[in-house]
Amino acid sequence: MSMNRTSARQLVICIENDGYAASLEKRKIYVALCDQAAAKHGLLRVIDESGEDYLYPKSFFRPIELPQTIKRAVLAAA
């Protein structure tokens, strides 16, 4: 995995899932992908329960910081 690909992904935790209960679980960590066009509209591109990436309201998530070794392990498992 290249460093560019790793840095383009961020770990976020879901704090809200109204209207998306089948796709998102509260308190679960998800991988968010960099999408500047979506961000301009208040959206975040997230790999959800389907394993595919979709746009969700950015307000449904909070970014989380983990030690680099743990972040690499989580991203490798995603």
Backbone as CSV, one residue per row, in Angstrom:
resi,resn,N_x,N_y,N_z,CA_x,CA_y,CA_z,C_x,C_y,C_z
1,MET,0.857,-1.173,0.000,0.000,0.000,0.000,0.898,1.230,0.000
2,SER,0.625,2.161,-0.868,1.458,3.356,-0.966,1.071,4.358,0.110
3,MET,1.982,5.246,0.436,1.724,6.270,1.431,0.626,7.218,0.957
4,ASN,0.578,7.533,-0.339,-0.470,8.411,-0.854,-1.844,7.831,-0.587
5,ARG,-1.987,6.559,-0.846,-3.286,5.924,-0.643,-3.665,5.936,0.835
6,THR,-2.707,5.688,1.720,-2.984,5.696,3.148,-3.373,7.089,3.609
7,SER,-2.668,8.118,3.160,-2.955,9.476,3.614,-4.260,10.002,3.030
8,ALA,-4.749,9.423,1.948,-6.001,9.861,1.344,-7.205,9.265,2.067
9,ARG,-6.935,8.388,3.011,-8.011,7.770,3.785,-7.910,8.222,5.236
10,GLN,-9.061,8.395,5.840,-9.129,8.866,7.213,-10.059,7.947,7.989
11,LEU,-9.788,7.768,9.251,-10.680,6.990,10.094,-11.656,7.940,10.778
12,VAL,-12.927,7.561,10.743,-13.980,8.357,11.367,-14.869,7.436,12.192
13,ILE,-15.533,8.011,13.177,-16.490,7.237,13.963,-17.883,7.776,13.686
14,CYS,-18.822,6.878,13.516,-20.206,7.245,13.221,-20.899,7.643,14.528
15,ILE,-21.494,8.839,14.552,-22.223,9.302,15.729,-23.721,9.430,15.460
16,GLU,-24.116,9.290,14.206,-25.526,9.426,13.821,-25.779,8.574,12.579
17,ASN,-26.975,7.978,12.488,-27.301,7.177,11.305,-28.765,7.313,10.885
18,ASP,-29.422,8.401,11.291,-30.836,8.598,10.931,-31.050,8.444,9.427
19,GLY,-31.926,7.516,9.063,-32.237,7.261,7.665,-31.291,6.293,6.980
20,TYR,-30.249,5.870,7.695,-29.238,4.980,7.098,-28.893,3.813,8.032
21,ALA,-29.852,3.350,8.819,-29.589,2.302,9.813,-29.029,1.012,9.203
22,ALA,-29.409,0.698,7.974,-28.908,-0.518,7.331,-27.481,-0.341,6.812
23,SER,-27.062,0.901,6.627,-25.748,1.180,6.028,-24.699,1.613,7.025
24,LEU,-25.127,2.214,8.131,-24.193,2.756,9.114,-24.572,2.306,10.524
25,GLU,-23.556,2.003,11.323,-23.771,1.647,12.725,-23.160,2.734,13.599
26,LYS,-23.941,3.231,14.556,-23.401,4.210,15.499,-22.255,3.590,16.292
27,ARG,-21.276,4.417,16.615,-20.090,4.048,17.417,-19.133,3.115,16.670
28,LYS,-19.318,2.920,15.386,-18.418,2.074,14.607,-17.419,2.946,13.854
29,ILE,-16.198,2.436,13.705,-15.156,3.131,12.953,-15.292,2.785,11.478
30,TYR,-15.251,3.822,10.644,-15.326,3.661,9.193,-14.130,4.332,8.535
31,VAL,-13.852,3.926,7.316,-12.822,4.564,6.502,-13.509,5.594,5.611
32,ALA,-13.014,6.825,5.684,-13.516,7.898,4.823,-12.475,8.171,3.748
33,LEU,-12.938,8.391,2.538,-12.061,8.667,1.409,-12.070,10.163,1.103
34,CYS,-10.943,10.681,0.690,-10.839,12.093,0.346,-11.703,12.379,-0.896
35,ASP,-12.623,13.326,-0.757,-13.476,13.743,-1.871,-13.783,15.222,-1.655
36,GLN,-12.967,16.076,-2.245,-13.097,17.510,-2.024,-14.409,18.066,-2.577
37,ALA,-14.900,17.514,-3.668,-16.168,17.973,-4.238,-17.312,17.685,-3.267
38,ALA,-17.305,16.512,-2.661,-18.344,16.156,-1.693,-18.257,17.040,-0.457
39,ALA,-17.041,17.304,0.002,-16.834,18.128,1.197,-17.426,19.521,1.020
40,LYS,-17.366,20.054,-0.200,-17.940,21.381,-0.465,-19.447,21.411,-0.236
41,HIS,-20.077,20.233,-0.261,-21.523,20.126,-0.079,-21.881,19.552,1.294
42,GLY,-20.887,19.492,2.199,-21.142,18.991,3.548,-21.292,17.488,3.617
43,LEU,-20.718,16.788,2.623,-20.816,15.329,2.569,-19.453,14.684,2.769
44,LEU,-19.474,13.431,3.179,-18.260,12.663,3.392,-18.413,11.329,2.669
45,ARG,-17.390,10.923,1.930,-17.416,9.640,1.209,-16.877,8.566,2.156
46,VAL,-17.751,7.613,2.515,-17.436,6.603,3.526,-17.664,5.214,2.959
47,ILE,-16.769,4.297,3.293,-16.974,2.887,2.961,-17.899,2.319,4.035
48,ASP,-19.128,2.003,3.649,-20.145,1.609,4.622,-20.247,0.090,4.769
49,GLU,-21.340,-0.362,5.369,-21.540,-1.787,5.638,-21.593,-2.640,4.377
50,SER,-21.903,-2.042,3.237,-21.958,-2.792,1.979,-20.558,-3.073,1.428
51,GLY,-19.560,-2.349,1.977,-18.203,-2.481,1.467,-17.912,-1.519,0.329
52,GLU,-18.909,-0.749,-0.060,-18.765,0.247,-1.124,-18.717,1.637,-0.498
53,ASP,-18.208,2.615,-1.265,-18.176,3.977,-0.740,-19.393,4.756,-1.235
54,TYR,-19.996,5.466,-0.291,-21.166,6.300,-0.559,-21.021,7.618,0.171
55,LEU,-21.800,8.599,-0.250,-21.784,9.905,0.389,-22.817,9.956,1.508
56,TYR,-22.384,10.493,2.647,-23.242,10.681,3.808,-22.998,12.077,4.363
57,PRO,-23.951,12.596,5.145,-23.728,13.901,5.767,-22.474,13.856,6.652
58,LYS,-21.628,14.836,6.489,-20.392,14.903,7.268,-20.688,14.970,8.766
59,SER,-21.825,15.552,9.119,-22.207,15.689,10.526,-22.469,14.347,11.211
60,PHE,-22.609,13.279,10.447,-22.818,11.943,11.011,-21.535,11.338,11.567
61,PHE,-20.401,11.967,11.339,-19.101,11.388,11.685,-18.207,12.385,12.411
62,ARG,-17.255,11.831,13.161,-16.192,12.623,13.757,-14.874,11.925,13.424
63,PRO,-13.858,12.697,13.039,-12.555,12.087,12.765,-11.940,11.564,14.065
64,ILE,-11.193,10.496,13.957,-10.491,9.966,15.132,-9.017,9.824,14.797
65,GLU,-8.196,9.987,15.802,-6.746,9.827,15.670,-6.328,8.601,16.463
66,LEU,-5.566,7.757,15.831,-5.022,6.568,16.471,-3.514,6.573,16.278
67,PRO,-2.780,5.863,17.138,-1.349,5.726,16.885,-1.125,5.144,15.485
68,GLN,-0.058,5.562,14.828,0.218,5.180,13.434,0.181,3.668,13.229
69,THR,0.737,2.901,14.149,0.761,1.439,13.968,-0.649,0.855,13.978
70,ILE,-1.505,1.390,14.835,-2.886,0.902,14.902,-3.661,1.368,13.676
71,LYS,-3.436,2.619,13.246,-4.119,3.132,12.061,-3.768,2.280,10.842
72,ARG,-2.491,1.950,10.683,-2.074,1.106,9.540,-2.760,-0.247,9.602
73,ALA,-2.851,-0.826,10.797,-3.478,-2.150,10.947,-4.973,-2.072,10.600
74,VAL,-5.650,-1.028,11.056,-7.084,-0.876,10.769,-7.303,-0.671,9.277
75,LEU,-6.502,0.179,8.651,-6.654,0.423,7.211,-6.320,-0.820,6.388
76,ALA,-5.346,-1.590,6.832,-4.992,-2.828,6.126,-6.116,-3.848,6.202
77,ALA,-6.869,-3.829,7.303,-7.967,-4.780,7.481,-9.240,-4.332,6.760
78,ALA,-9.274,-3.075,6.364,-10.493,-2.533,5.724,-10.652,-3.031,4.304
